[in-house]
């Protein structure tokens, strides 16, 4: 199905977008490579003296805790037919960012929903259907990873702008912003931590990793600095309601590596006091306890706001069949 009637047209790939395109690089099913992160373990406590830490209960808690998250979805895989004899691959995607504000009660404070056609085809124009518009967004290259990265960068930008706009309106000054996921691209935000629920690598040497396994609910490890393709300070925290596996209920927090050690320690203690009461429970969330209650609720609302995927997909196919130009 190719849309005609202009210099640029498009084809909707018939494959389910959840499986990618009908061509492409095969996924590497091998084992995860060992971490090569550079570590500075003495940031808070000398490495040889690592032990589980209870948070300092003295400092006052912030009056407002913000949770920032985003969701993304590929509505269809696209081929862009332009000046190049070879059509260029792309993805038509929907994405949304949102903020939950907690000040005793949790409420969804702000949401932004956007869409885009992500492709490396330089002559691509906006895709317009009866249900939605997908503005053309130029990716660095045509590979599946490059298209996904372009989508992720736009989502990150939307999250940052949402957080900045909310703080500009409310000017709390003492709030804490918890970003669901790594903090990459958002380390410049004040009073902000990244919240990492899953562990794709074990960054710590065996002696310090044993401290993680020994954490009780509400306890954290000492803070340390790590560098991969980017630097940040980090610490591990165990949430309540966990049993069994040594790392069950363990999350990793991170903040800007530019903060002084005392500020990192203060943030680490703050997260160990604020986050455990917000842990989810298994009968309500299959990702319990790591998927915090405010984040789980926000994710459900954001996915609802993305709209009906099948409706959007049918609209894209109809536009192509009708020969409607994409711009």
Protein Blocks (a to p, Z undefined) as FASTA:
>chain_A
ZZehifbdcdddfbdfklopabdcdddfbdcdddfbdcdfklmbcfklgccddddfkbcc
dfbdcddddddddfbdcddddfblbacddddddddddddddehiacdfbdcdddddddfb
fkbccdddfkbccdddddfbfbfklmmmmmmmmmmmmmmmmmmmmmmmnonopaccdded
jfehilmpghiacddfbdfbdfbdfklmmmmmmpcehiacddddddffbccdddddddeh
iahjfkgoiacddddfkbcfklmmmmmmmmmmmmmmmpccfklomkbcklgfklmmmmmm
mmmmnopfklmmmmmmmmmmnopafZZ
